[in-house]
Structure formats: C-alpha cells, structure tokens
Amino acid sequence: MKAIYKNGRFEFSFWVYVPEDLQEGEKLPLMLFLHGAGERGEDLELVLKHGLPKYFKESPPVRAIMVAPQCPLGITWINQIEKLKSFFDKILATYPVDLDKVTLTGISMGGFGTWEYAMTYPETFAAIAPVCGGGQAWRCDSLIHMPIRTFHGDKDDVVSPFYSYEMVDTLLRKGGNPELTIFHNVAHNSWEPAYEKTDLIAWLAKQDKKTNRQ
C-alpha cells in the first residue's frame, strides 16, 4: 500500500505491507528498508525495484510488516536521520508492531543509512543488516551488543568493500559479534544474493530484543 507521512516541514512517501489476514490483537515483526541512491525522487514505484519491497510485492517471504520510505532527490539517508526517526516513531505507533521485533536493513546509500540510524538510535532495533554500505566506525560502540549481518561484493567499484570491513573489524575489536559475508565476483548489486541466496529475510523476521540482549 502506498502512503504519505507529513510532518509540517517535510514528508515521506512510503510503501507499507501488512498481512491481509492480520488477526485482532496480533503484533508482528516490522522491517524497515532504506533504498539506494538510484531510487530517490517522487516516483514511488522506483522503491519496488530492489530489496525487501521487491520481494514483498511479488510474494511476501515472511509474516511481518514491511515499511520502505522514499528519500527525496539531492540528499541522502544519513542527512535525514532525525526526520526518519519522526517518521518511524509514527509508524511504530500506527501499526500493530511487536516493538521487540523491529529490524532495519538497507542497500548502498541505504546501507550507510542503516549504520547511521542504528548507531544513533540503537535501542529501536533488535538487529540490523546493512548491504554494501559503511559508516563512521569510531561511533560504533552503541552497536557492540547488536546482532548484525552485513554483506558486500568483492568486485564493488561503487562502494568499496573496505567500508564494510572497517565497520566489522572495529566492532570485533570492541567486543561485538557482527557477521560479514563477502560475495566473490559480485559487483555493487550484492543485495541480490544477500536477500535471495541467504536466509537474511527470515533471520530479520526472527530477531527479538528480549532474547538477543539477555
């Protein structure tokens, strides 16, 4: 379903998927997806090209709520974190979400946004999965106890795999336990094997803060 979130000074168009057979009183996991730079703008159909929106549009792979906002042209997700939080707080208050089972994933620009959002507001998420992204590794202390799976192609000439290595290596040195998957002979489109050839989507749907952080 298409929808628009408005907050006076800004708005986000977004896709939201909620299972049609939702039961009264049922609370579901929620996955927030951040798209890449090529899907910015005012054509919301672009957001369906890659990642979670593509799979939920075709045949929902798990029983969960999926939300995918669209970033305006000329800016990036990492410049929109406070606006994203305002938007996402509204989502969490509107839909039947199990607040212990909220996860975040994104690709390329959205991978950078995933790292940034999670480092800024780690308490929101049970787990994250940045794909071909990166971030300010020196700020990653807040993610030491976060379940993290990250993915990159070793032939990526748009976002160097160095960025994922840097985040993961820094977290490992600080006592975290992130998991890095490098796809050999894969370029920038590492989101395809990440979502299609691993159990990533099912893994995200199973994450639970109550059990992850005991």
VOFILO-28623 format. One line per 5 residues: number of its first residue (from 1); their letters; for each residue x, y, z of N, C-alpha, C, O. Coordinates in Angstrom, 2 decimals. Layout:
BEGIN
NUM	a	X/Y/Z/X/Y/Z/X/Y/Z/X/Y/Z | ...;
//
This chain:
BEGIN
1	mkaiy	0.84/-1.19/0.00/0.00/0.00/0.00/0.88/1.25/0.00/1.85/1.32/0.75 | 0.54/2.21/-0.82/1.23/3.49/-0.82/0.65/4.39/0.27/-0.55/4.34/0.55 | 1.50/5.22/0.86/1.03/6.16/1.86/1.99/7.34/1.92/3.09/7.28/1.37 | 1.58/8.41/2.58/2.42/9.60/2.75/2.42/9.99/4.22/1.37/10.06/4.86 | 3.61/10.24/4.74/3.74/10.76/6.10/4.07/12.24/6.00/5.04/12.61/5.33;
6	kngrf	3.29/13.10/6.64/3.53/14.53/6.62/3.77/15.04/8.03/3.09/14.65/8.98 | 4.77/15.91/8.15/5.10/16.49/9.45/5.44/17.97/9.27/6.55/18.40/9.59 | 4.50/18.72/8.77/4.68/20.16/8.63/5.77/20.54/7.64/5.48/20.91/6.50 | 7.02/20.44/8.08/8.15/20.89/7.27/8.63/19.86/6.26/9.40/20.22/5.36 | 8.21/18.61/6.36/8.70/17.60/5.43/7.69/16.47/5.34/6.76/16.38/6.14;
11	efsfw	7.88/15.61/4.34/7.04/14.44/4.19/7.82/13.32/3.53/8.79/13.56/2.81 | 7.40/12.10/3.79/7.94/10.92/3.13/6.79/10.16/2.49/5.78/9.88/3.13 | 6.95/9.82/1.21/6.09/8.81/0.62/6.70/7.46/0.98/7.91/7.33/1.11 | 5.85/6.45/1.15/6.39/5.15/1.54/5.45/4.03/1.15/4.25/4.22/0.95 | 6.04/2.85/1.05/5.29/1.62/0.90/5.15/0.97/2.27/6.08/0.99/3.07;
16	vyvpe	4.00/0.40/2.53/3.83/-0.39/3.74/3.07/-1.67/3.37/2.05/-1.63/2.67 | 3.58/-2.78/3.86/2.90/-4.06/3.67/2.48/-4.59/5.03/3.29/-4.70/5.95 | 1.19/-4.93/5.15/0.65/-5.57/6.35/-0.12/-6.80/5.88/-0.94/-6.68/4.97 | 0.11/-7.96/6.46/-0.62/-9.16/6.02/-2.13/-8.95/6.04/-2.68/-8.39/6.99 | -2.79/-9.41/4.98/-4.23/-9.21/4.86/-5.01/-9.99/5.91/-6.12/-9.59/6.27;
21	dlqeg	-4.44/-11.08/6.39/-5.16/-11.91/7.36/-4.76/-11.61/8.80/-4.82/-12.49/9.66 | -4.35/-10.39/9.04/-3.96/-9.99/10.39/-5.10/-10.27/11.37/-6.25/-9.91/11.13 | -4.75/-10.91/12.47/-5.76/-11.24/13.47/-5.90/-10.11/14.49/-4.95/-9.37/14.75 | -7.08/-9.97/15.06/-7.32/-8.95/16.06/-6.38/-9.15/17.25/-6.30/-10.25/17.81 | -5.67/-8.08/17.62/-4.75/-8.14/18.74/-3.38/-8.70/18.40/-2.50/-8.73/19.27;
26	eklpl	-3.18/-9.13/17.18/-1.89/-9.71/16.78/-0.84/-8.61/16.62/-1.12/-7.55/16.07 | 0.36/-8.87/17.11/1.50/-7.98/16.94/2.56/-8.69/16.10/2.88/-9.85/16.35 | 3.10/-7.99/15.11/4.01/-8.62/14.16/5.39/-7.98/14.17/5.54/-6.82/14.57 | 6.41/-8.73/13.73/7.72/-8.11/13.48/7.58/-7.02/12.42/6.70/-7.09/11.57 | 8.45/-6.04/12.48/8.48/-4.99/11.46/9.89/-4.83/10.93/10.85/-4.77/11.70;
31	mlflh	10.00/-4.74/9.60/11.27/-4.50/8.93/11.22/-3.14/8.25/10.32/-2.87/7.46 | 12.18/-2.29/8.56/12.31/-1.00/7.88/13.40/-1.15/6.82/14.51/-1.59/7.13 | 13.09/-0.77/5.58/14.04/-0.88/4.47/14.38/0.50/3.94/13.50/1.33/3.70 | 15.69/0.75/3.75/16.18/2.01/3.18/16.82/1.72/1.82/17.78/0.96/1.72 | 16.27/2.32/0.79/16.72/2.06/-0.58/18.04/2.77/-0.90/18.59/3.49/-0.07;
36	gager	18.53/2.54/-2.13/19.76/3.15/-2.59/19.54/4.48/-3.29/18.40/4.94/-3.43 | 20.64/5.10/-3.74/20.58/6.44/-4.32/19.74/6.49/-5.60/19.11/7.51/-5.88 | 19.72/5.42/-6.36/19.02/5.42/-7.63/17.51/5.43/-7.51/16.81/5.64/-8.50 | 16.99/5.21/-6.30/15.55/5.15/-6.12/14.99/6.40/-5.45/13.83/6.43/-5.04 | 15.82/7.44/-5.32/15.34/8.70/-4.75/14.38/9.41/-5.71/14.35/9.11/-6.91;
41	gedle	13.60/10.34/-5.17/12.76/11.16/-6.04/11.31/11.16/-5.64/10.98/11.07/-4.46 | 10.42/11.26/-6.65/8.98/11.35/-6.39/8.21/10.20/-7.03/6.98/10.14/-6.92 | 8.92/9.29/-7.68/8.27/8.12/-8.28/8.42/6.96/-7.31/9.47/6.31/-7.27 | 7.39/6.69/-6.55/7.47/5.68/-5.50/7.64/4.27/-6.07/8.08/3.36/-5.37 | 7.29/4.08/-7.34/7.47/2.77/-7.96/8.95/2.37/-7.99/9.26/1.18/-8.01;
46	lvlkh	9.86/3.35/-8.00/11.28/3.04/-8.02/11.70/2.23/-6.80/12.62/1.41/-6.87 | 11.04/2.47/-5.68/11.41/1.80/-4.43/11.14/0.30/-4.50/11.70/-0.47/-3.71 | 10.29/-0.12/-5.43/9.98/-1.54/-5.58/11.01/-2.31/-6.39/10.88/-3.52/-6.56 | 12.04/-1.64/-6.89/13.00/-2.29/-7.79/13.89/-3.30/-7.08/14.19/-4.35/-7.64 | 14.31/-2.99/-5.87/15.32/-3.81/-5.21/14.95/-4.07/-3.75/14.13/-3.36/-3.16;
51	glpky	15.55/-5.10/-3.19/15.47/-5.34/-1.76/14.10/-5.78/-1.28/13.32/-6.35/-2.05 | 13.81/-5.52/-0.01/12.58/-6.03/0.60/11.31/-5.65/-0.15/10.44/-6.51/-0.31 | 11.14/-4.40/-0.62/9.89/-4.08/-1.32/9.65/-4.97/-2.53/8.51/-5.35/-2.80 | 10.69/-5.30/-3.24/10.57/-6.17/-4.41/9.99/-7.52/-4.01/9.09/-8.03/-4.69 | 10.48/-8.10/-2.94/10.05/-9.44/-2.55/8.69/-9.44/-1.88/7.91/-10.37/-2.06;
56	fkesp	8.38/-8.41/-1.12/7.06/-8.33/-0.51/6.00/-8.05/-1.56/4.85/-8.48/-1.42 | 6.35/-7.32/-2.62/5.42/-7.05/-3.71/5.09/-8.35/-4.45/3.94/-8.60/-4.78 | 6.10/-9.16/-4.71/5.92/-10.36/-5.52/5.22/-11.47/-4.73/4.22/-12.02/-5.18 | 5.76/-11.78/-3.57/5.21/-12.83/-2.72/5.84/-12.70/-1.34/6.99/-13.11/-1.16 | 5.13/-12.14/-0.37/5.73/-11.87/0.94/6.45/-13.10/1.49/5.83/-14.15/1.68;
61	pvrai	7.75/-12.98/1.75/8.54/-14.15/2.16/8.37/-14.55/3.62/8.67/-15.68/4.00 | 7.88/-13.63/4.45/7.68/-13.91/5.88/6.43/-13.18/6.34/5.94/-12.27/5.67 | 5.93/-13.59/7.48/4.77/-12.91/8.06/5.28/-11.75/8.92/5.67/-11.94/10.07 | 5.26/-10.58/8.34/5.80/-9.40/9.00/5.24/-8.16/8.32/4.69/-8.23/7.22 | 5.41/-7.03/8.99/5.11/-5.73/8.39/6.40/-5.21/7.77/7.47/-5.31/8.38;
66	mvapq	6.31/-4.65/6.58/7.48/-4.10/5.90/7.17/-2.66/5.52/6.12/-2.37/4.95 | 8.09/-1.74/5.85/7.93/-0.32/5.54/9.15/0.17/4.78/10.28/-0.10/5.18 | 8.92/0.89/3.68/10.01/1.38/2.84/9.73/2.81/2.40/8.99/3.03/1.45 | 10.32/3.81/3.09/10.13/5.21/2.69/11.01/5.56/1.49/11.95/4.84/1.16 | 10.68/6.67/0.84/11.48/7.15/-0.29/12.19/8.44/0.07/11.59/9.39/0.58;
71	cplgi	13.49/8.46/-0.18/14.31/9.64/0.08/14.16/10.65/-1.05/14.18/10.26/-2.22 | 14.02/11.94/-0.75/13.95/12.95/-1.80/15.25/13.04/-2.58/16.30/12.61/-2.11 | 15.18/13.61/-3.78/16.37/13.83/-4.59/17.32/14.81/-3.92/16.89/15.69/-3.17 | 18.60/14.65/-4.18/19.59/15.63/-3.76/20.10/15.48/-2.35/20.99/16.22/-1.95 | 19.55/14.52/-1.58/20.01/14.30/-0.21/20.20/12.81/0.00/19.86/12.01/-0.87;
76	twinq	20.74/12.44/1.14/20.96/11.03/1.44/20.32/10.69/2.78/19.94/11.58/3.54 | 20.19/9.40/3.04/19.58/8.97/4.30/20.35/9.47/5.51/19.75/9.81/6.53 | 21.68/9.51/5.42/22.44/9.91/6.60/22.20/11.37/6.97/22.52/11.79/8.09 | 21.64/12.16/6.05/21.27/13.54/6.34/19.82/13.66/6.82/19.33/14.76/7.07 | 19.15/12.52/6.94/17.71/12.52/7.24/17.38/11.75/8.51/16.22/11.38/8.71;
81	ieklk	18.35/11.49/9.36/18.12/10.58/10.48/17.03/11.09/11.42/16.17/10.30/11.84 | 17.04/12.36/11.77/16.01/12.86/12.68/14.62/12.82/12.03/13.63/12.53/12.70 | 14.56/13.12/10.74/13.29/13.03/10.03/12.83/11.57/9.93/11.65/11.27/10.09 | 13.78/10.69/9.67/13.45/9.27/9.63/12.90/8.80/10.98/11.93/8.04/11.03 | 13.52/9.25/12.05/13.05/8.85/13.37/11.62/9.34/13.61/10.80/8.58/14.12;
86	sffdk	11.33/10.57/13.25/9.97/11.10/13.40/8.98/10.25/12.61/7.91/9.89/13.10 | 9.36/9.95/11.38/8.52/9.10/10.53/8.33/7.73/11.14/7.21/7.22/11.22 | 9.42/7.12/11.58/9.35/5.75/12.04/8.64/5.64/13.39/7.95/4.66/13.66 | 8.81/6.65/14.24/8.06/6.67/15.50/6.55/6.64/15.22/5.79/5.96/15.92 | 6.14/7.37/14.19/4.72/7.38/13.83/4.29/6.02/13.31/3.20/5.54/13.64;
91	ilaty	5.13/5.38/12.52/4.83/4.05/12.01/4.64/3.07/13.18/3.67/2.31/13.20 | 5.56/3.12/14.14/5.50/2.19/15.27/4.26/2.42/16.12/3.75/1.49/16.75 | 3.78/3.65/16.13/2.58/3.96/16.91/1.29/3.66/16.15/0.22/3.58/16.75 | 1.39/3.49/14.83/0.20/3.33/13.99/-0.13/1.88/13.68/-1.30/1.49/13.65 | 0.89/1.07/13.45/0.68/-0.29/13.01/0.87/-1.29/14.16/1.51/-0.96/15.16;
96	pvdld	0.32/-2.50/14.03/0.37/-3.49/15.11/1.73/-4.17/15.19/1.90/-5.32/14.76 | 2.69/-3.47/15.74/4.09/-3.90/15.74/4.48/-4.48/17.10/4.15/-3.92/18.14 | 5.20/-5.59/17.08/5.86/-6.10/18.27/7.15/-5.30/18.42/8.09/-5.50/17.65 | 7.22/-4.41/19.37/8.34/-3.47/19.49/9.65/-4.15/19.86/10.71/-3.52/19.79 | 9.61/-5.41/20.24/10.84/-6.16/20.48/11.38/-6.79/19.21/12.46/-7.37/19.21;
101	kvtlt	10.61/-6.69/18.11/10.98/-7.36/16.87/11.05/-6.39/15.69/10.52/-6.67/14.62 | 11.69/-5.27/15.91/11.85/-4.24/14.88/13.28/-4.32/14.34/14.24/-4.27/15.11 | 13.42/-4.44/13.03/14.75/-4.55/12.41/14.90/-3.55/11.28/13.93/-2.97/10.80 | 16.14/-3.35/10.88/16.49/-2.33/9.88/17.48/-2.92/8.89/18.46/-3.56/9.28 | 17.23/-2.70/7.61/18.15/-3.12/6.57/18.10/-2.12/5.43/17.10/-1.42/5.26;
106	gismg	19.18/-2.04/4.65/19.21/-1.10/3.54/20.37/-1.40/2.62/21.30/-2.13/2.98 | 20.31/-0.85/1.42/21.31/-1.15/0.38/22.01/0.12/-0.08/21.37/1.15/-0.31 | 23.34/0.03/-0.23/24.14/1.13/-0.77/23.92/2.40/0.07/24.30/2.42/1.24 | 23.35/3.45/-0.49/23.03/4.63/0.32/22.20/4.24/1.53/22.37/4.81/2.61 | 21.32/3.27/1.36/20.52/2.77/2.47/21.32/1.92/3.43/20.95/1.79/4.59;
111	gfgtw	22.43/1.32/2.96/23.33/0.62/3.86/24.05/1.59/4.78/24.19/1.34/5.97 | 24.49/2.72/4.22/25.07/3.78/5.04/24.03/4.31/6.03/24.33/4.55/7.20 | 22.79/4.49/5.53/21.73/4.96/6.40/21.41/3.98/7.52/21.07/4.39/8.63 | 21.52/2.70/7.22/21.27/1.68/8.24/22.28/1.78/9.37/21.91/1.78/10.55 | 23.56/1.86/9.01/24.59/2.02/10.05/24.34/3.28/10.87/24.39/3.25/12.10;
116	eyamt	24.07/4.40/10.18/23.93/5.69/10.87/22.71/5.70/11.78/22.80/6.12/12.94 | 21.59/5.26/11.28/20.36/5.25/12.08/20.54/4.37/13.32/20.18/4.75/14.43 | 21.12/3.18/13.11/21.28/2.24/14.22/22.29/2.76/15.25/22.09/2.56/16.45 | 23.36/3.41/14.81/24.33/3.96/15.77/23.71/5.09/16.57/24.06/5.29/17.73 | 22.80/5.84/15.94/22.18/6.98/16.60/21.06/6.55/17.55/20.91/7.12/18.63;
121	ypetf	20.29/5.55/17.14/19.15/5.09/17.94/19.16/3.57/18.06/18.23/2.91/17.58 | 20.18/3.00/18.68/20.30/1.54/18.73/19.17/0.87/19.51/18.85/-0.30/19.26 | 18.56/1.61/20.44/17.53/0.99/21.27/16.28/0.63/20.48/15.44/-0.13/20.96 | 16.15/1.17/19.26/14.96/0.91/18.45/14.95/-0.50/17.88/13.89/-1.08/17.68 | 16.14/-1.07/17.61/16.21/-2.24/16.76/16.68/-3.50/17.48/17.54/-3.46/18.37;
126	aaiap	16.08/-4.62/17.07/16.53/-5.93/17.55/17.75/-6.40/16.77/18.55/-7.17/17.30 | 17.90/-5.95/15.52/19.03/-6.36/14.68/19.05/-5.46/13.45/18.05/-4.82/13.11 | 20.21/-5.43/12.78/20.33/-4.66/11.53/21.08/-5.49/10.49/21.81/-6.43/10.82 | 20.89/-5.12/9.21/21.57/-5.81/8.12/21.90/-4.80/7.01/21.14/-4.67/6.06 | 23.04/-4.10/7.14/23.46/-3.18/6.08/24.06/-3.95/4.89/24.85/-4.88/5.09;
131	vcggg	23.68/-3.57/3.68/24.20/-4.21/2.47/24.97/-3.18/1.66/24.44/-2.11/1.34 | 26.20/-3.50/1.33/27.13/-2.63/0.58/27.08/-1.19/1.07/26.92/-0.25/0.28 | 27.22/-1.03/2.38/27.24/0.30/2.98/28.50/0.54/3.78/29.53/-0.09/3.53 | 28.42/1.44/4.72/29.56/1.78/5.57/29.15/2.88/6.53/28.00/3.33/6.51 | 30.07/3.32/7.35/29.71/4.36/8.31/30.91/4.87/9.07/32.05/4.56/8.73;
136	qawrc	30.65/5.65/10.09/31.69/6.22/10.94/32.05/5.20/12.01/31.44/5.15/13.08 | 33.05/4.40/11.71/33.37/3.26/12.57/33.69/3.68/14.00/33.44/2.92/14.93 | 34.25/4.86/14.19/34.62/5.32/15.52/33.41/5.53/16.42/33.55/5.69/17.63 | 32.20/5.53/15.83/30.98/5.74/16.60/30.23/4.44/16.88/29.09/4.48/17.34 | 30.84/3.30/16.63/30.08/2.05/16.63/29.91/1.41/18.00/29.34/0.33/18.10;
141	dslih	30.39/2.05/19.06/30.27/1.46/20.40/28.83/1.09/20.75/28.60/0.10/21.45 | 27.88/1.88/20.28/26.48/1.63/20.62/25.95/0.35/19.99/24.85/-0.10/20.33 | 26.71/-0.24/19.07/26.25/-1.44/18.37/26.95/-2.71/18.82/26.78/-3.76/18.22 | 27.75/-2.62/19.89/28.53/-3.78/20.32/27.63/-4.98/20.62/28.02/-6.11/20.35 | 26.46/-4.75/21.18/25.57/-5.85/21.56/24.46/-6.10/20.54/23.55/-6.89/20.78;
146	mpirt	24.54/-5.43/19.40/23.51/-5.56/18.37/23.82/-6.75/17.45/24.94/-6.84/16.95 | 22.87/-7.66/17.21/23.06/-8.66/16.16/23.12/-7.97/14.80/22.22/-7.22/14.43 | 24.20/-8.22/14.06/24.43/-7.53/12.79/24.89/-8.54/11.75/25.80/-9.33/12.00 | 24.25/-8.51/10.59/24.75/-9.23/9.42/24.92/-8.20/8.31/24.00/-7.46/7.99 | 26.11/-8.17/7.73/26.38/-7.21/6.67/26.97/-7.93/5.46/27.61/-8.98/5.61;
151	fhgdk	26.75/-7.37/4.28/27.06/-8.05/3.03/27.72/-7.07/2.05/27.43/-5.88/2.05 | 28.62/-7.62/1.23/29.29/-6.79/0.24/29.82/-7.68/-0.88/30.15/-8.85/-0.66 | 29.89/-7.14/-2.09/30.51/-7.83/-3.21/31.98/-7.45/-3.32/32.32/-6.28/-3.18 | 32.85/-8.43/-3.57/34.28/-8.11/-3.61/34.69/-7.35/-4.87/35.82/-6.86/-4.96 | 33.78/-7.26/-5.85/34.07/-6.50/-7.08/33.30/-5.17/-7.12/33.16/-4.56/-8.18;
156	ddvvs	32.83/-4.73/-5.98/32.05/-3.49/-5.92/32.95/-2.30/-6.18/33.86/-2.03/-5.40 | 32.71/-1.59/-7.29/33.50/-0.41/-7.61/32.71/0.89/-7.40/33.14/1.96/-7.83 | 31.56/0.78/-6.74/30.76/1.95/-6.38/30.97/2.28/-4.90/31.28/3.41/-4.54 | 30.79/1.27/-4.06/31.09/1.39/-2.62/32.11/0.29/-2.30/31.78/-0.89/-2.32 | 33.31/0.69/-2.01/34.38/-0.29/-1.77/34.03/-1.21/-0.61/33.48/-0.76/0.39;
161	pfysy	34.35/-2.50/-0.72/34.18/-3.42/0.41/34.93/-2.97/1.66/34.61/-3.40/2.77 | 35.92/-2.10/1.49/36.67/-1.57/2.63/35.72/-1.03/3.70/35.98/-1.18/4.90 | 34.63/-0.39/3.28/33.73/0.24/4.24/33.06/-0.78/5.15/32.90/-0.53/6.35 | 32.67/-1.92/4.59/32.10/-2.97/5.43/33.16/-3.61/6.32/32.92/-3.88/7.49 | 34.35/-3.85/5.75/35.45/-4.40/6.55/35.76/-3.49/7.74/35.97/-3.96/8.86;
166	emvdt	35.79/-2.19/7.48/36.14/-1.25/8.53/35.13/-1.29/9.68/35.51/-1.32/10.85 | 33.85/-1.31/9.34/32.83/-1.35/10.39/32.91/-2.65/11.19/32.87/-2.64/12.42 | 33.02/-3.75/10.48/33.03/-5.06/11.14/34.30/-5.24/11.97/34.23/-5.71/13.11 | 35.45/-4.89/11.41/36.71/-5.03/12.16/36.70/-4.19/13.43/37.16/-4.64/14.48 | 36.17/-2.97/13.34/36.12/-2.11/14.52/35.21/-2.70/15.58/35.55/-2.69/16.76;
171	llrkg	34.05/-3.20/15.17/33.14/-3.82/16.13/33.75/-5.05/16.78/33.59/-5.27/17.98 | 34.45/-5.85/16.00/35.09/-7.04/16.55/36.14/-6.66/17.59/36.24/-7.30/18.64 | 36.92/-5.63/17.31/37.94/-5.20/18.26/37.33/-4.70/19.56/37.93/-4.82/20.63 | 36.12/-4.13/19.46/35.46/-3.57/20.65/34.62/-4.61/21.40/34.02/-4.29/22.43 | 34.58/-5.83/20.89/33.85/-6.88/21.58/32.51/-7.24/20.97/31.77/-8.04/21.55;
176	gnpel	32.19/-6.67/19.83/30.95/-7.02/19.15/31.07/-8.35/18.43/32.13/-8.98/18.42 | 29.97/-8.77/17.81/29.97/-10.05/17.11/29.24/-9.95/15.77/28.33/-10.74/15.51 | 29.62/-8.99/14.92/28.96/-8.86/13.63/29.38/-9.98/12.68/30.45/-10.57/12.84 | 28.54/-10.25/11.72/28.83/-11.27/10.71/28.95/-10.60/9.35/28.04/-9.88/8.93 | 30.05/-10.81/8.67/30.29/-10.22/7.34/30.30/-11.32/6.29/31.03/-12.30/6.43;
181	tifhn	29.52/-11.15/5.24/29.52/-12.05/4.10/30.02/-11.29/2.88/29.44/-10.27/2.49 | 31.10/-11.78/2.29/31.64/-11.21/1.06/31.28/-12.14/-0.09/31.63/-13.32/-0.07 | 30.59/-11.62/-1.09/30.22/-12.40/-2.27/31.32/-12.24/-3.33/31.61/-11.13/-3.76 | 31.90/-13.35/-3.73/33.01/-13.31/-4.69/32.49/-13.10/-6.11/31.48/-13.68/-6.52 | 33.21/-12.26/-6.85/32.88/-11.91/-8.23/31.50/-11.25/-8.35/30.82/-11.38/-9.37;
186	vahns	31.11/-10.54/-7.30/29.85/-9.78/-7.30/30.19/-8.30/-7.20/31.02/-7.90/-6.39 | 29.52/-7.50/-8.03/29.78/-6.06/-8.06/28.88/-5.35/-7.04/28.68/-5.84/-5.93 | 28.34/-4.21/-7.43/27.59/-3.39/-6.46/26.24/-4.00/-6.08/25.67/-3.63/-5.05 | 25.74/-4.91/-6.89/24.40/-5.46/-6.65/24.42/-6.63/-5.66/23.74/-7.63/-5.87 | 25.19/-6.50/-4.61/25.27/-7.58/-3.62/23.95/-7.79/-2.89/23.78/-8.80/-2.21;
191	wepay	23.01/-6.85/-3.03/21.71/-7.05/-2.41/20.97/-8.25/-3.01/20.14/-8.87/-2.34 | 21.26/-8.58/-4.28/20.57/-9.71/-4.89/20.92/-11.03/-4.19/20.02/-11.72/-3.74 | 22.21/-11.41/-4.09/22.50/-12.64/-3.35/22.20/-12.52/-1.85/21.85/-13.51/-1.22 | 22.34/-11.32/-1.29/22.09/-11.16/0.15/20.65/-11.53/0.50/20.42/-12.29/1.45 | 19.69/-11.01/-0.26/18.29/-11.27/0.05/17.76/-12.56/-0.58/16.82/-13.16/-0.07;
196	ektdl	18.37/-12.98/-1.70/17.83/-14.11/-2.45/18.51/-15.44/-2.13/17.88/-16.49/-2.21 | 19.79/-15.41/-1.77/20.54/-16.66/-1.63/20.98/-16.94/-0.19/21.70/-17.91/0.05 | 20.58/-16.12/0.74/20.83/-16.39/2.15/19.49/-16.38/2.88/18.45/-16.10/2.29 | 19.53/-16.67/4.17/18.30/-16.66/4.97/18.08/-15.31/5.63/17.42/-15.23/6.66 | 18.62/-14.24/5.05/18.61/-12.93/5.70/17.20/-12.47/6.05/16.98/-12.01/7.17;
201	iawla	16.25/-12.58/5.13/14.91/-12.06/5.40/14.27/-12.84/6.55/13.67/-12.24/7.45 | 14.39/-14.14/6.53/13.84/-14.96/7.62/14.55/-14.65/8.93/13.92/-14.62/9.99 | 15.86/-14.42/8.86/16.64/-14.08/10.06/16.15/-12.78/10.67/15.97/-12.69/11.88 | 15.93/-11.78/9.84/15.43/-10.50/10.34/14.08/-10.67/11.03/13.84/-10.09/12.09 | 13.20/-11.47/10.43/11.87/-11.65/11.00/11.89/-12.35/12.35/10.96/-12.21/13.13;
206	kqdkk	12.96/-13.10/12.63/13.04/-13.87/13.89/13.71/-13.10/15.02/13.66/-13.54/16.17 | 14.34/-11.98/14.73/15.11/-11.28/15.76/14.20/-10.69/16.83/13.13/-10.16/16.53 | 14.65/-10.78/18.08/13.83/-10.37/19.22/14.75/-9.78/20.29/15.65/-10.46/20.78 | 14.51/-8.53/20.66/15.37/-7.89/21.67/15.36/-8.64/23.00/16.37/-8.65/23.71 | 14.26/-9.25/23.34/14.17/-9.94/24.63/15.17/-11.08/24.72/15.76/-11.31/25.78;
211	tnrq	15.38/-11.78/23.62/16.32/-12.90/23.63/17.72/-12.50/23.18/18.70/-13.09/23.62 | 17.81/-11.50/22.31/19.12/-11.08/21.79/20.01/-10.46/22.85/21.24/-10.57/22.78 | 19.40/-9.80/23.83/20.21/-8.98/24.74/20.17/-9.47/26.19/20.35/-8.70/27.14 | 19.93/-10.75/26.34/19.94/-11.31/27.68/21.39/-11.49/28.17/21.61/-11.96/29.29;
//
